[in-house]
Amino acid sequence: MKKWTFGILAVLLLVAGAAFYLAGNQSETEQKPENPPVEEPESYKAPFSGIEGTAPFDSRPIMAVINNHPDARPQTGLTEADIVFEMLAEGDVTRFLALYQSGFPEVMGPVRSARDYFVELAEGYNGFFVAHGWSPDAKELLESGTVDHINGLFYDGTLFDRSTDRIAPHNSYITYENVLKGMDEAQASTEYSVRSPYYFYGSGESDKLMEQASVLEVLYGTSQQFHNEFTYDETTELYSRASGGTATTDKDSGEPVEVSNVLVFEADHETIDDEGRQSIDLTSGGKALVFQNGGVREAEWSNLEGMLVPTDNGQSIGLVAGKTWIHIVPKEPGISGWVRYSP
């Protein structure tokens, strides 16, 4: 009888022990804190390129006039520009206005003289304007305080440096550090303060492309030196650029210029002096071609609060995130006369 009683007690003790063990483990499991959720870093989008970053893109745009004479090639700093505007400066010679906001090159140049329509664009984008020299119309605008600016005419050898491997006027350069010094001297704001009218697709996205156009040419006049070719690479999803049959690269790094969007805008041009300088209407809008993802669509362009935007019935057309090259071509003979493209 005692053995039987002891057996029952032993079983009961074992069951109780197991229950206590399981209860203890369950309690420990319930009390064990869960791993805290991993917080994703906040994402910000650059207003003029659509690229993403983990900090706000709050720097004021810098807009520099860059020389495109054959003796000024290859240029320095174009690979970092969010937007490059290519426009006639005199005769068939084009000049660039490079907009930097999502990133800034250590050096930019050769810097060249201003035109009034470059100043108008800088005003619209609220850019700090950098040039070396000016046309009479640009001089009037700059001296009236239209935009915050520095000019190499007054800082040659101080903020602007002359390279020894080229001759003037194709050898004026400025560093980003010296641009910041110039902004300080001009008592100019360094903060981004306008609302960008651009919006951006992700990689490989777009809409309403009419047809394939993996190679396009934009021809200014008869000189081959100002015949530009863009070639789309399906692997990188970018367009490389060549001018006069030579790839457009950075002078210092050798890096090629590659862009996500090529826009061609048609505008009224008028020759205004014996130098072949132009008056260009950047306010009225007009016909446009939009090249992205190896395709093309017909569109219009509009001036939205001073900024040039591809549009469809007045609504902005999305751009592919990345860098953009904008060609402004004369209305005569028009886009059909200045642009060729093929699959």
Summary of the structure (lengths in Angstrom):
residues: 343
radius of gyration: 29.7
end to end distance: 100.4
largest distance: 128.8
contacts: 1086
relative contact order: 0.15
helix: 22%
strand: 38%
